[in-house]
């Protein structure tokens, strides 16, 4: 099952098959901007399914990759707040769009942690 999800994930990696949602923050001058809209991609669902199967089997997790991922996510979360993310100060940011990108970073980062764990596990045994 894990191999099936892995190959499907690699197969659909270059595609953009997804469902867009249009909350108010994704519109600029009443025009919907697709890169500001939250989107659930088929690749996201495959990557999450792969992670669930991986966690269910309780395989080895690369601690270094996991710590680097958590540090990256912490930096991105802090950048959502104006005191940390804006150098000029006082500028407003699109918090909703930042959360949308954070979700994409989390899914891709967890896929990277999975790959690091599988590569280390296959080299060790």
C-alpha positions as CSV (number, residue, x, y, z in Angstrom):
1,X,0.0,0.0,0.0
2,X,2.9,2.3,0.9
3,X,4.6,1.7,-2.5
4,X,1.3,2.4,-4.3
5,X,0.8,5.7,-2.6
6,X,4.5,6.6,-3.1
7,X,4.3,6.1,-6.9
8,X,1.0,7.9,-7.2
9,X,2.5,10.8,-5.2
10,X,5.4,11.0,-7.6
11,X,3.2,10.6,-10.6
12,X,0.9,13.5,-9.6
13,X,3.7,15.8,-8.3
14,X,3.9,17.9,-11.4
15,X,0.1,18.3,-11.8
16,X,-2.1,21.0,-10.4
17,X,-5.3,19.0,-10.1
18,X,-7.1,20.6,-7.2
19,X,-10.2,22.4,-5.9
20,X,-10.0,26.1,-5.3
21,X,-11.9,27.9,-2.5
22,X,-12.6,31.6,-2.7
23,X,-12.6,33.4,0.7
24,X,-12.7,37.2,0.8
25,X,-8.9,37.5,1.3
26,X,-8.3,35.8,-2.1
27,X,-9.9,38.7,-4.1
28,X,-8.1,41.9,-5.2
29,X,-10.4,44.6,-6.6
30,X,-13.1,41.9,-6.7
31,X,-11.1,39.6,-9.0
32,X,-10.2,36.2,-7.7
33,X,-6.5,35.6,-7.5
34,X,-5.8,31.9,-7.7
35,X,-2.5,31.9,-5.9
36,X,-4.2,33.6,-2.9
37,X,-7.0,31.1,-2.7
38,X,-6.8,28.0,-0.6
39,X,-6.6,24.9,-2.8
40,X,-6.8,21.2,-1.9
41,X,-4.6,19.5,-4.5
42,X,-4.8,15.8,-5.3
43,X,-1.1,15.6,-4.5
44,X,-1.8,16.9,-1.0
45,X,-4.3,14.1,-0.4
46,X,-1.9,11.5,-1.7
47,X,1.0,12.8,0.4
48,X,-1.2,12.9,3.5
49,X,-2.4,9.3,2.8
50,X,1.2,8.2,2.4
51,X,2.1,9.8,5.7
52,X,-0.8,8.1,7.4
53,X,0.2,4.7,6.1
54,X,3.8,5.4,7.1
55,X,2.8,6.4,10.7
56,X,0.5,3.4,10.9
57,X,3.4,1.1,10.2
58,X,5.6,3.0,12.8
59,X,8.7,3.1,10.7
60,X,11.9,5.0,11.6
61,X,11.7,8.8,11.5
62,X,14.8,10.8,10.7
63,X,15.1,13.2,13.7
64,X,17.4,15.7,11.9
65,X,15.0,16.1,9.0
66,X,12.1,16.4,11.4
67,X,13.9,19.1,13.5
68,X,14.8,21.1,10.4
69,X,11.2,20.9,9.2
70,X,9.9,22.1,12.6
71,X,12.5,25.0,12.5
72,X,11.4,26.0,9.0
73,X,7.7,25.9,10.0
74,X,8.4,28.0,13.1
75,X,10.1,30.6,11.0
76,X,7.2,30.7,8.7
77,X,4.7,31.0,11.5
78,X,6.6,33.9,13.0
79,X,6.8,35.6,9.6
80,X,3.0,35.8,9.6
81,X,3.0,38.3,12.4
82,X,3.9,41.9,11.5
83,X,6.5,42.3,14.3
84,X,8.6,39.5,12.9
85,X,7.8,39.4,9.2
86,X,7.9,43.1,8.2
87,X,11.1,45.0,8.1
88,X,9.6,48.4,7.3
89,X,7.0,48.0,10.1
90,X,3.4,49.1,10.0
91,X,2.7,47.4,6.7
92,X,-0.3,45.1,6.6
93,X,0.1,41.5,5.4
94,X,-2.5,39.1,4.0
95,X,-2.7,36.7,7.0
96,X,-5.1,34.3,5.2
97,X,-2.8,34.0,2.2
98,X,0.1,33.3,4.6
99,X,-1.9,30.5,6.2
100,X,-2.6,29.0,2.8
101,X,1.1,29.0,1.9
102,X,1.9,27.6,5.4
103,X,-0.4,24.6,4.7
104,X,1.4,23.9,1.4
105,X,4.8,24.2,3.2
106,X,3.7,21.7,5.8
107,X,2.5,19.1,3.4
108,X,5.6,19.3,1.2
109,X,7.9,19.4,4.3
110,X,6.3,16.3,5.8
111,X,6.7,14.6,2.4
112,X,10.4,15.5,2.7
113,X,10.6,14.1,6.2
114,X,9.0,10.9,4.9
115,X,11.6,10.7,2.0
116,X,14.5,11.2,4.5
117,X,13.2,8.5,6.7
118,X,12.7,6.0,3.9
119,X,16.1,6.7,2.4
120,X,17.9,6.3,5.8
121,X,15.8,3.2,6.6
122,X,16.6,1.6,3.2
123,X,20.3,2.3,3.5
124,X,20.6,0.9,7.0
125,X,18.9,-2.4,6.2
